[in-house]
Amino acid sequence: MDWVVQARALASEAHTGQQDKAGRPYIEHVARVAAAIHDDDTAKAAAWLHDVVEDCPEYAPRLAAFPAPIRDIVTLLNRHSAADAQHYYAGIRQHPRALKVKLADIADNAHPRRLLQLPPEVANRLRGKYAAALAALGSRSASTDVPDPAAARLLSLMEAARTLVQLADEAGAGAPANCDDSPTQAQALIRVRDIVLAELEAQMTPEAFLLWSDMYVLA
């Protein structure tokens, strides 16, 4: 049985008629998430099914036909399977295949191409949501505590880095052209920005840091 083909067929049927926040067919998002999974048919099948239980509950009973490893990933990716966001992300983080699918999901949802199609206030709200997810999933900390204090620290560092990037860009744009002789506010901000970004990168997994950077168009 080709479970990837079966998962694609079920997802296509379940998401028929659904649209994303930009008005595009929702299955396009699901297909991109699945396409991002390589060399792992179990995770790829789960990627096709990752929103079926949550968004199409009438189709959920049909997942019983799939092998347990696929169902386990889909269950972890269903927000209703955990008591709160902290336990939800903790469960995903401890399951490598579920983590792989969730990061692919965030990568597509948070891509600048998709965010730029949305009203600015919606895009900013979603950036904050995805930053919190990356803080919970992308820390290099080995802690299994719930809540994980490393995630809260990482989210604060993300906010500091984002603010410093914006301030450094604004200061640089307004700096005089002939200010090479002495340090300027822009130069000082750039140095601080680079220090904070380096610390953020050191505390995040490479994939999570890249996703966060792309989301704020820093990469």
C-alpha positions as a Markdown table, in Angstrom:
| # | Residue | x | y | z |
|---|---|---|---|---|
| 1 | Met | 0.0 | 0.0 | 0.0 |
| 2 | Asp | 1.3 | 3.4 | -1.0 |
| 3 | Trp | 0.3 | 5.4 | 2.1 |
| 4 | Val | 1.6 | 8.7 | 0.6 |
| 5 | Val | -0.8 | 8.3 | -2.3 |
| 6 | Gln | -3.7 | 7.3 | 0.0 |
| 7 | Ala | -2.9 | 10.3 | 2.3 |
| 8 | Arg | -2.9 | 12.7 | -0.7 |
| 9 | Ala | -6.2 | 11.4 | -1.9 |
| 10 | Leu | -7.8 | 11.7 | 1.5 |
| 11 | Ala | -6.4 | 15.2 | 2.1 |
| 12 | Ser | -7.6 | 16.4 | -1.4 |
| 13 | Glu | -11.1 | 15.1 | -0.7 |
| 14 | Ala | -11.2 | 16.5 | 2.9 |
| 15 | His | -10.0 | 20.0 | 2.0 |
| 16 | Thr | -12.1 | 20.4 | -1.1 |
| 17 | Gly | -13.6 | 23.9 | -1.1 |
| 18 | Gln | -11.5 | 25.2 | 1.7 |
| 19 | Gln | -9.4 | 28.4 | 1.3 |
| 20 | Asp | -6.5 | 29.8 | 3.2 |
| 21 | Lys | -6.4 | 33.4 | 4.7 |
| 22 | Ala | -5.3 | 34.8 | 1.3 |
| 23 | Gly | -8.2 | 33.1 | -0.5 |
| 24 | Arg | -6.1 | 30.4 | -2.2 |
| 25 | Pro | -7.3 | 26.7 | -2.2 |
| 26 | Tyr | -6.1 | 25.3 | 1.2 |
| 27 | Ile | -4.9 | 22.1 | -0.4 |
| 28 | Glu | -2.1 | 24.1 | -2.0 |
| 29 | His | -0.6 | 24.8 | 1.4 |
| 30 | Val | -0.9 | 21.1 | 2.4 |
| 31 | Ala | 0.8 | 20.0 | -0.8 |
| 32 | Arg | 3.7 | 22.4 | -0.2 |
| 33 | Val | 4.2 | 21.1 | 3.3 |
| 34 | Ala | 4.2 | 17.5 | 2.0 |
| 35 | Ala | 6.6 | 18.4 | -0.8 |
| 36 | Ala | 9.1 | 19.8 | 1.7 |
| 37 | Ile | 9.4 | 16.3 | 3.3 |
| 38 | His | 12.1 | 14.2 | 1.7 |
| 39 | Asp | 13.2 | 10.6 | 2.1 |
| 40 | Asp | 10.6 | 9.8 | 4.8 |
| 41 | Asp | 7.3 | 8.5 | 3.4 |
| 42 | Thr | 5.8 | 8.2 | 6.9 |
| 43 | Ala | 6.3 | 11.9 | 7.6 |
| 44 | Lys | 5.3 | 12.8 | 4.1 |
| 45 | Ala | 2.0 | 10.9 | 4.5 |
| 46 | Ala | 1.4 | 12.6 | 7.8 |
| 47 | Ala | 2.2 | 16.0 | 6.2 |
| 48 | Trp | -0.6 | 15.4 | 3.7 |
| 49 | Leu | -3.0 | 14.6 | 6.6 |
| 50 | His | -1.7 | 17.1 | 9.2 |
| 51 | Asp | -4.8 | 19.4 | 9.1 |
| 52 | Val | -7.5 | 16.8 | 8.4 |
| 53 | Val | -8.4 | 16.0 | 12.0 |
| 54 | Glu | -8.4 | 19.6 | 13.1 |
| 55 | Asp | -10.0 | 21.3 | 10.1 |
| 56 | Cys | -12.1 | 18.4 | 8.7 |
| 57 | Pro | -13.2 | 16.4 | 11.7 |
| 58 | Glu | -15.9 | 14.5 | 9.7 |
| 59 | Tyr | -13.0 | 12.8 | 7.8 |
| 60 | Ala | -11.0 | 11.9 | 11.0 |
| 61 | Pro | -12.4 | 8.4 | 11.3 |
| 62 | Arg | -10.9 | 7.5 | 8.0 |
| 63 | Leu | -7.4 | 7.9 | 9.4 |
| 64 | Ala | -7.9 | 4.6 | 11.2 |
| 65 | Ala | -7.0 | 2.9 | 8.0 |
| 66 | Phe | -3.5 | 4.3 | 8.1 |
| 67 | Pro | -0.6 | 2.7 | 10.0 |
| 68 | Ala | 0.0 | 3.7 | 13.6 |
| 69 | Pro | 3.2 | 5.7 | 13.0 |
| 70 | Ile | 1.3 | 8.0 | 10.6 |
| 71 | Arg | -1.6 | 8.3 | 12.9 |
| 72 | Asp | 0.7 | 9.1 | 15.9 |
| 73 | Ile | 2.2 | 12.1 | 14.0 |
| 74 | Val | -1.2 | 13.4 | 12.9 |
| 75 | Thr | -2.4 | 13.2 | 16.5 |
| 76 | Leu | 0.5 | 15.2 | 17.8 |
| 77 | Leu | -0.1 | 17.8 | 15.1 |
| 78 | Asn | -3.7 | 18.2 | 16.2 |
| 79 | Arg | -3.9 | 21.1 | 18.6 |
| 80 | His | -6.9 | 19.6 | 20.3 |
| 81 | Ser | -4.8 | 16.6 | 21.4 |
| 82 | Ala | -2.9 | 18.7 | 24.1 |
| 83 | Ala | -4.1 | 20.6 | 27.1 |
| 84 | Asp | -2.5 | 23.9 | 26.0 |
| 85 | Ala | 0.1 | 25.3 | 23.6 |
| 86 | Gln | 3.0 | 24.5 | 25.9 |
| 87 | His | 2.1 | 20.8 | 26.0 |
| 88 | Tyr | 1.3 | 20.8 | 22.3 |
| 89 | Tyr | 4.7 | 22.0 | 21.3 |
| 90 | Ala | 6.5 | 19.9 | 23.9 |
| 91 | Gly | 4.9 | 16.7 | 22.4 |
| 92 | Ile | 5.9 | 17.7 | 18.9 |
| 93 | Arg | 9.4 | 18.6 | 19.9 |
| 94 | Gln | 10.0 | 15.2 | 21.4 |
| 95 | His | 8.9 | 13.4 | 18.2 |
| 96 | Pro | 11.4 | 13.9 | 15.4 |
| 97 | Arg | 9.0 | 13.1 | 12.6 |
| 98 | Ala | 6.2 | 15.3 | 14.0 |
| 99 | Leu | 8.8 | 18.1 | 14.5 |
| 100 | Lys | 9.9 | 17.7 | 10.8 |
| 101 | Val | 6.3 | 18.1 | 9.6 |
| 102 | Lys | 5.5 | 21.0 | 11.9 |
| 103 | Leu | 8.6 | 23.0 | 10.9 |
| 104 | Ala | 7.6 | 22.5 | 7.3 |
| 105 | Asp | 4.1 | 23.7 | 8.1 |
| 106 | Ile | 5.5 | 26.8 | 9.8 |
| 107 | Ala | 7.9 | 27.4 | 7.0 |
| 108 | Asp | 5.1 | 27.6 | 4.5 |
| 109 | Asn | 2.7 | 29.6 | 6.6 |
| 110 | Ala | 5.4 | 32.1 | 7.6 |
| 111 | His | 6.9 | 32.5 | 4.2 |
| 112 | Pro | 7.1 | 36.2 | 3.2 |
| 113 | Arg | 5.3 | 35.4 | 0.0 |
| 114 | Arg | 2.3 | 34.3 | 1.9 |
| 115 | Leu | 2.4 | 36.9 | 4.6 |
| 116 | Leu | 2.6 | 39.8 | 2.1 |
| 117 | Gln | -0.7 | 38.7 | 0.6 |
| 118 | Leu | -2.4 | 39.4 | 4.0 |
| 119 | Pro | -3.5 | 42.7 | 5.6 |
| 120 | Pro | -0.6 | 44.1 | 7.6 |
| 121 | Glu | -2.3 | 43.6 | 11.0 |
| 122 | Val | -3.1 | 39.9 | 10.2 |
| 123 | Ala | 0.5 | 39.3 | 9.0 |
| 124 | Asn | 2.0 | 40.9 | 12.1 |
| 125 | Arg | -0.3 | 38.8 | 14.4 |
| 126 | Leu | 0.7 | 35.6 | 12.5 |
| 127 | Arg | 4.4 | 36.5 | 12.7 |
| 128 | Gly | 4.0 | 36.7 | 16.5 |
| 129 | Lys | 2.2 | 33.4 | 16.5 |
| 130 | Tyr | 4.9 | 31.6 | 14.4 |
| 131 | Ala | 7.7 | 33.2 | 16.4 |
| 132 | Ala | 6.3 | 31.8 | 19.6 |
| 133 | Ala | 6.0 | 28.4 | 17.9 |
| 134 | Leu | 9.7 | 28.5 | 16.8 |
| 135 | Ala | 10.8 | 29.6 | 20.3 |
| 136 | Ala | 9.0 | 26.4 | 21.7 |
| 137 | Leu | 10.3 | 24.1 | 18.9 |
| 138 | Gly | 13.6 | 25.5 | 17.9 |
| 139 | Ser | 15.6 | 25.9 | 21.1 |
| 140 | Arg | 18.9 | 24.1 | 21.4 |
| 141 | Ser | 18.0 | 23.5 | 25.1 |
| 142 | Ala | 17.7 | 19.9 | 26.1 |
| 143 | Ser | 15.1 | 20.7 | 28.7 |
| 144 | Thr | 11.8 | 18.7 | 28.7 |
| 145 | Asp | 10.2 | 20.9 | 31.3 |
| 146 | Val | 6.7 | 22.2 | 30.6 |
| 147 | Pro | 6.7 | 25.1 | 30.4 |
| 148 | Asp | 10.2 | 25.3 | 29.2 |
| 149 | Pro | 11.9 | 28.5 | 30.5 |
| 150 | Ala | 14.3 | 28.4 | 27.6 |
| 151 | Ala | 11.4 | 29.0 | 25.2 |
| 152 | Ala | 10.4 | 32.2 | 27.1 |
| 153 | Arg | 13.9 | 33.5 | 27.0 |
| 154 | Leu | 14.3 | 32.7 | 23.4 |
| 155 | Leu | 11.0 | 34.6 | 22.5 |
| 156 | Ser | 12.3 | 37.6 | 24.4 |
| 157 | Leu | 15.6 | 37.5 | 22.5 |
| 158 | Met | 13.6 | 37.2 | 19.2 |
| 159 | Glu | 11.7 | 40.4 | 20.1 |
| 160 | Ala | 14.9 | 42.2 | 21.0 |
| 161 | Ala | 16.6 | 41.2 | 17.8 |
| 162 | Arg | 13.6 | 42.2 | 15.7 |
| 163 | Thr | 13.5 | 45.6 | 17.3 |
| 164 | Leu | 17.2 | 46.1 | 16.9 |
| 165 | Val | 17.1 | 45.2 | 13.2 |
| 166 | Gln | 14.3 | 47.8 | 12.7 |
| 167 | Leu | 16.1 | 50.5 | 14.7 |
| 168 | Ala | 19.5 | 49.8 | 12.9 |
| 169 | Asp | 17.8 | 50.0 | 9.5 |
| 170 | Glu | 16.1 | 53.2 | 10.3 |
| 171 | Ala | 19.2 | 54.8 | 11.8 |
| 172 | Gly | 21.3 | 53.7 | 8.9 |
| 173 | Ala | 18.8 | 55.1 | 6.4 |
| 174 | Gly | 19.0 | 58.5 | 8.1 |
| 175 | Ala | 22.7 | 58.6 | 8.8 |
| 176 | Pro | 24.9 | 61.2 | 7.0 |
| 177 | Ala | 27.1 | 59.9 | 4.3 |
| 178 | Asn | 30.3 | 61.5 | 5.7 |
| 179 | Cys | 30.4 | 60.0 | 9.2 |
| 180 | Asp | 33.3 | 57.6 | 8.9 |
| 181 | Asp | 35.6 | 59.4 | 11.3 |
| 182 | Ser | 33.7 | 58.5 | 14.5 |
| 183 | Pro | 31.2 | 55.9 | 15.6 |
| 184 | Thr | 27.6 | 56.9 | 14.9 |
| 185 | Gln | 24.3 | 55.8 | 16.4 |
| 186 | Ala | 23.7 | 53.6 | 13.4 |
| 187 | Gln | 27.1 | 51.9 | 13.7 |
| 188 | Ala | 26.5 | 51.3 | 17.4 |
| 189 | Leu | 23.1 | 49.8 | 16.8 |
| 190 | Ile | 24.4 | 47.6 | 14.0 |
| 191 | Arg | 27.0 | 46.2 | 16.4 |
| 192 | Val | 24.4 | 45.5 | 19.1 |
| 193 | Arg | 22.1 | 44.0 | 16.5 |
| 194 | Asp | 24.8 | 41.7 | 15.3 |
| 195 | Ile | 25.6 | 40.6 | 18.8 |
| 196 | Val | 22.0 | 39.8 | 19.6 |
| 197 | Leu | 21.4 | 38.0 | 16.3 |
| 198 | Ala | 24.5 | 35.9 | 16.9 |
| 199 | Glu | 23.3 | 35.0 | 20.4 |
| 200 | Leu | 19.8 | 34.1 | 19.0 |
| 201 | Glu | 21.4 | 31.9 | 16.3 |
| 202 | Ala | 23.5 | 30.2 | 18.9 |
| 203 | Gln | 20.5 | 29.3 | 21.0 |
| 204 | Met | 18.3 | 28.1 | 18.1 |
| 205 | Thr | 18.5 | 25.1 | 15.8 |
| 206 | Pro | 19.8 | 26.1 | 12.3 |
| 207 | Glu | 16.4 | 25.3 | 10.7 |
| 208 | Ala | 14.4 | 27.3 | 13.2 |
| 209 | Phe | 16.7 | 30.3 | 13.0 |
| 210 | Leu | 16.5 | 30.3 | 9.3 |
| 211 | Leu | 12.7 | 30.2 | 9.4 |
| 212 | Trp | 12.6 | 33.1 | 11.9 |
| 213 | Ser | 15.0 | 35.1 | 9.7 |
| 214 | Asp | 13.0 | 34.5 | 6.5 |
| 215 | Met | 9.8 | 35.4 | 8.3 |
| 216 | Tyr | 11.1 | 38.8 | 9.1 |
| 217 | Val | 13.0 | 39.1 | 5.8 |
| 218 | Leu | 16.4 | 39.2 | 7.5 |
| 219 | Ala | 18.1 | 36.3 | 5.7 |
